[in-house]
């Protein structure tokens, strides 16, 4: 069973930076896609960024150019470097790992709060 533990959230002023980390325990297949999502109060959870085992990345339009997703050397850790933060980035940020073959799984972390003050 894969478990995800997120860290790095907190309170920051607009224009500041934070780095989120997500460590996965248990076995991950090399085809696993790791991603970050966020959910602001009263809104649906939305995609932020994802990275494949090969290092291919994709970002939502709202964070492209400001956020950077990366994976640790051991491939079981994913990071989200968030720069130029704005109040609209305030949300609970969730880590996700997903794989289709040979074994399907789709796991979420417990979330970490990011609050950006104006």
Secondary structure, 3 states (H helix, E strand, C coil): CCEEEEECCEEEECCCCEEEEEEEECCCCCCCEEEEEEECCCCCCEEEEEECCCCCEEECCCCCCCEEEEECCCCCEEEEEECCCCHHHCEEEEEEEEECCCCCEEEECCCEEEEEEC
